[in-house]
Amino acid sequence: MIWALLEVLAPVVLTAGLGFTWTRVGAGFDTDMVTRLVLWLGAPCLIFESLTRYDLPLLLLAEQAAAAIAVCALVGATAWALAWSAGWPLASFVPPVLFPNAGNLGLPLALFAFGDEALGLAVPYFAVTSMLQHTLGQRIAAGKGRGWRALLTPNVFAIGAAVLVVASDVTVPRFLGNTIALVGDLTIPLMLLALGVSLGSLQVRRLGTSLRIAVLRLVLGLAAGLAVAWLFGLEGTARSVLILLSAMPVAVFTYLFAARYGRDSDLVAGAVVLSTLISFATLPLLLWYLLP
């Protein structure tokens, strides 16, 4: 079991560590370019390829997406209630508690822990949380009237195209499928490198409040994942993937939106760093519980 955990965690930690070291030694890293490359090319190709490569029933993929929505609704409602009762600013508190790092960290962990088919099950979760983060999350951070343009991003079109291909039983030409797979393969290593760079550049200033947010993200996410998996009757890999992605640390994009719209970005930055460090320390226990 120790070696199995090491095989899962080592590639993730070491690759993120390369990004962390890269930025610490002062080497250049264009985070904006890498982010746009992942959002506009890598992630859509990964989504399309993962949903069409494996013979996963559409009903199962829809169930995973619905379960992801249920987890977000449960965590979001709890975070809003806590923030409202404590008098904390909703725009600064709710998004980092609500949105997990299902992309940079969740996808590679699902792949290394449960295999290629698990990536196909993880993609609906990633797609749902990504769309919610770039719509609802950005709307919370920015205020009314913003954020819904993310529904026109390539991720949405990739999901729609994949559903059409699977539903119509169309075979994607090999040359096109290989090209999409090649570009999609960029996504996971770039996400991990970008995660390491973010951890190396963000600073923890408001330790107490940032730690509170970090712990709430991890605890509420795990609890919601367990509850929804039980309510939906998920079993096997589908259950494990849902719980794993639900328990991921604070998404880096919540910091980017907080900085963009002036919403306590130092607080959110601290939550990103602390929740990720805590997650690295606790992931062996979670994987030990989830691995067959």
RANORUR-V863142 format. One record per residue. RES is the residue in one letter. SS is DSSP state (hx for helix, st for strand, lp for the rest). Layout:
res:RES ss:SS
res:RES ss:SS
This chain:
res:M ss:lp
res:I ss:hx
res:W ss:hx
res:A ss:hx
res:L ss:hx
res:L ss:hx
res:E ss:hx
res:V ss:hx
res:L ss:hx
res:A ss:hx
res:P ss:hx
res:V ss:hx
res:V ss:hx
res:L ss:hx
res:T ss:hx
res:A ss:hx
res:G ss:hx
res:L ss:hx
res:G ss:hx
res:F ss:hx
res:T ss:hx
res:W ss:hx
res:T ss:hx
res:R ss:hx
res:V ss:lp
res:G ss:lp
res:A ss:lp
res:G ss:lp
res:F ss:lp
res:D ss:lp
res:T ss:hx
res:D ss:hx
res:M ss:hx
res:V ss:hx
res:T ss:hx
res:R ss:hx
res:L ss:hx
res:V ss:hx
res:L ss:hx
res:W ss:hx
res:L ss:hx
res:G ss:hx
res:A ss:hx
res:P ss:hx
res:C ss:hx
res:L ss:hx
res:I ss:hx
res:F ss:hx
res:E ss:hx
res:S ss:hx
res:L ss:hx
res:T ss:hx
res:R ss:hx
res:Y ss:lp
res:D ss:lp
res:L ss:lp
res:P ss:lp
res:L ss:hx
res:L ss:hx
res:L ss:hx
res:L ss:hx
res:A ss:hx
res:E ss:hx
res:Q ss:hx
res:A ss:hx
res:A ss:hx
res:A ss:hx
res:A ss:hx
res:I ss:hx
res:A ss:hx
res:V ss:hx
res:C ss:hx
res:A ss:hx
res:L ss:hx
res:V ss:hx
res:G ss:hx
res:A ss:hx
res:T ss:hx
res:A ss:hx
res:W ss:hx
res:A ss:hx
res:L ss:hx
res:A ss:hx
res:W ss:hx
res:S ss:hx
res:A ss:hx
res:G ss:lp
res:W ss:lp
res:P ss:lp
res:L ss:hx
res:A ss:hx
res:S ss:hx
res:F ss:hx
res:V ss:hx
res:P ss:hx
res:P ss:hx
res:V ss:hx
res:L ss:hx
res:F ss:lp
res:P ss:st
res:N ss:lp
res:A ss:hx
res:G ss:hx
res:N ss:hx
res:L ss:hx
res:G ss:hx
res:L ss:hx
res:P ss:hx
res:L ss:hx
res:A ss:hx
res:L ss:hx
res:F ss:hx
res:A ss:hx
res:F ss:hx
res:G ss:lp
res:D ss:hx
res:E ss:hx
res:A ss:hx
res:L ss:hx
res:G ss:hx
res:L ss:hx
res:A ss:hx
res:V ss:hx
res:P ss:hx
res:Y ss:hx
res:F ss:hx
res:A ss:hx
res:V ss:hx
res:T ss:hx
res:S ss:hx
res:M ss:hx
res:L ss:hx
res:Q ss:hx
res:H ss:hx
res:T ss:hx
res:L ss:hx
res:G ss:hx
res:Q ss:hx
res:R ss:hx
res:I ss:hx
res:A ss:hx
res:A ss:hx
res:G ss:lp
res:K ss:lp
res:G ss:lp
res:R ss:lp
res:G ss:lp
res:W ss:hx
res:R ss:hx
res:A ss:hx
res:L ss:hx
res:L ss:hx
res:T ss:lp
res:P ss:hx
res:N ss:hx
res:V ss:hx
res:F ss:hx
res:A ss:hx
res:I ss:hx
res:G ss:hx
res:A ss:hx
res:A ss:hx
res:V ss:hx
res:L ss:hx
res:V ss:hx
res:V ss:hx
res:A ss:hx
res:S ss:hx
res:D ss:lp
res:V ss:lp
res:T ss:lp
res:V ss:lp
res:P ss:lp
res:R ss:hx
res:F ss:hx
res:L ss:hx
res:G ss:hx
res:N ss:hx
res:T ss:hx
res:I ss:hx
res:A ss:hx
res:L ss:hx
res:V ss:hx
res:G ss:hx
res:D ss:hx
res:L ss:hx
res:T ss:hx
res:I ss:hx
res:P ss:hx
res:L ss:hx
res:M ss:hx
res:L ss:hx
res:L ss:hx
res:A ss:hx
res:L ss:hx
res:G ss:hx
res:V ss:hx
res:S ss:hx
res:L ss:hx
res:G ss:hx
res:S ss:hx
res:L ss:lp
res:Q ss:lp
res:V ss:lp
res:R ss:lp
res:R ss:lp
res:L ss:hx
res:G ss:hx
res:T ss:hx
res:S ss:hx
res:L ss:hx
res:R ss:hx
res:I ss:hx
res:A ss:hx
res:V ss:hx
res:L ss:hx
res:R ss:hx
res:L ss:hx
res:V ss:hx
res:L ss:hx
res:G ss:hx
res:L ss:hx
res:A ss:hx
res:A ss:hx
res:G ss:hx
res:L ss:hx
res:A ss:hx
res:V ss:hx
res:A ss:hx
res:W ss:hx
res:L ss:hx
res:F ss:lp
res:G ss:lp
res:L ss:lp
res:E ss:lp
res:G ss:hx
res:T ss:hx
res:A ss:hx
res:R ss:hx
res:S ss:hx
res:V ss:hx
res:L ss:hx
res:I ss:hx
res:L ss:hx
res:L ss:hx
res:S ss:hx
res:A ss:lp
res:M ss:lp
res:P ss:lp
res:V ss:st
res:A ss:lp
res:V ss:hx
res:F ss:hx
res:T ss:hx
res:Y ss:hx
res:L ss:hx
res:F ss:hx
res:A ss:hx
res:A ss:hx
res:R ss:hx
res:Y ss:hx
res:G ss:lp
res:R ss:lp
res:D ss:lp
res:S ss:hx
res:D ss:hx
res:L ss:hx
res:V ss:hx
res:A ss:hx
res:G ss:hx
res:A ss:hx
res:V ss:hx
res:V ss:hx
res:L ss:hx
res:S ss:hx
res:T ss:hx
res:L ss:hx
res:I ss:hx
res:S ss:hx
res:F ss:hx
res:A ss:hx
res:T ss:hx
res:L ss:hx
res:P ss:hx
res:L ss:hx
res:L ss:hx
res:L ss:hx
res:W ss:hx
res:Y ss:hx
res:L ss:hx
res:L ss:lp
res:P ss:lp
